[in-house]
Amino acid sequence: MAGEGEVIACQTVEDWNEKLKAAQESKKLIVIDFTAVWCPPCRFIAPIFEEYAKKFLNVVFFKVDVDKLSDVAKAFEVEAMPTFIFMREEAILDKIVGAAKDEIHAKLEKHSQAVAAA
């Protein structure tokens, strides 16, 4: 697994399954950025997402290329890029479609605080 403050990029389905399972076992908030290299909004939000990973150290950040891992994107019903899925263990808490940095930040604040309060 990547260190704290890093975005985990998975290259294969096996890699994804292994890293997601480890993240779920940590009981931390998981945020998945479904992205594509050809997507301008994805390129816009990528450095912001990396900054959030450095700020929210109690959250596990993933980046999934929908062209490389289309089965994973289908499993999460991703239809547009970028899509951000917020989950804890196996439960999906929230979904944001689009490079809405303020909304992503607000959801990070909301869901990462929920764990701290629990």
C-alpha positions, 0 to 999 in steps of 0.5 A, a space after each residue: 500500500 502507498 504511504 500516507 499522503 499519496 494517491 494509490 494508482 492501480 494498474 491491474 484488477 488484481 492490484 486494485 482488489 488487493 489494495 482495496 481490500 487492505 484499505 477496507 480492512 483499515 476502516 478508513 474513508 476511501 476516495 476513488 478518483 475514476 479518471 482517463 488520460 484523455 479527459 481535460 477535467 480529470 487533468 485539472 482535478 488531478 493535482 488538487 486530488 493529490 493535495 487533498 491526499 497530503 492534507 487528509 492523512 486519515 483517508 485512503 486515496 485511489 486513482 483508477 484509469 477507466 480505460 485500464 480498469 474498465 471492469 472496476 469502473 463498471 462495478 461502480 457504475 461510473 458513466 462520466 469522468 471524473 467520478 469520485 466515490 467515497 466509501 468506508 469498508 464496503 459501503 458507498 457513502 457519496 458520489 460526485 461526478 465532475 471536477 468539483 473541487 469544493 464539493 470534493 473537499 466538503 465531502 472529505 471534511 464530512 466523511 473523514 470527521 464522521 470516523 473521528 467522531 465514531 
